[in-house]
């Protein structure tokens, strides 16, 4: 009996580990999709590449929506296992900000060195980017992808507020209320031409809340707690998809089903190919890759094209550069900074 219990515990731990590896690897796939979209379809659209790249990853930008689903899953899981609010704050700060600050410096420096017409910002704007929610104050982005970081940070703040108020157990009511607000904004605008407060819409991230709701629902549906009903997560997920069907399009609603299905499979450790070393590596560098790729890559592509390099080769070289820089940022900044900040926090707790 003891051996069987031990084996069962090890199997459960392995399953939990596998699902987190697969979730992280799926985030790497999402990052890669966004990168390919920016280097092919979006590059040709913005800079008028002639001829355009042979391959066009026109749907790659939906990787951002996959990011939001995964964030909903991971952030709720983190708070579900968090003892104190400051634990969460330190965890998220150490994960997000050191790599982000260095990415700002790298992007600002390299794009000014190589040139990027119409996309460069001055030093004042670059400093403003340091707070991550600079978009709320109309400060231009050092890199266009930073708009999603504001959304993520507002989501974190909202979830932390619920945690502090001890209302995480009411998350389904909160999400259903936000989804209803999203539909209210849509109906009033489309049917009656009434525009409600844009500030509230943005602060409550109503446009993106269905994607976060899907991630939270998937976590709660796959969380193993005896006697816990799966009806509430299923209802919330269904409402999120219906909201997207109505407020966005049938295509986006169906895409949500597919992306949520992929996250569900990863959350239940059923996407074993994602455990391959390449996908694990992509997952590990996904955040730095996302931070660094767009404007630096475009600067490289433009400079290479000016030298007569074929457009397809510029895509390959920009990709290779971004992957290299992201790997360096991960190993030399993100991971060491995260370990250092968290270690100092643990030491302060031990001395308190």
Order of alpha helices (4+ residues) and beta strands (2+ residues): alpha-alpha-alpha-alpha-alpha-alpha-alpha-alpha-alpha-alpha-alpha-alpha-alpha-alpha
